[in-house]
Amino acid sequence: MVPEALDPAERLAFVLHDMFGVPFDEIAPIVDRTPAAARQLASRARRRVRGGTPTAMPDRDLNRRRRVVEAFLSSA
């Protein structure tokens, strides 16, 4: 599945912004990035969903991944 090709922060920025209309300044603290970096995460995710960029190495930091998932579940 395409969402599995995204790293957790990309997936979160993409889903929150593109599916739920959450502004990047609200997404930024959830993914522990600046609003500009959150915008870039969503942009990169869009390109990957469209097939434009191959998947990079997955995020190996399990604590960070858990925080991102917990933040997503809290906001959902």
Beta strands, then each sheet from edge to edge (+ up, - down):
end
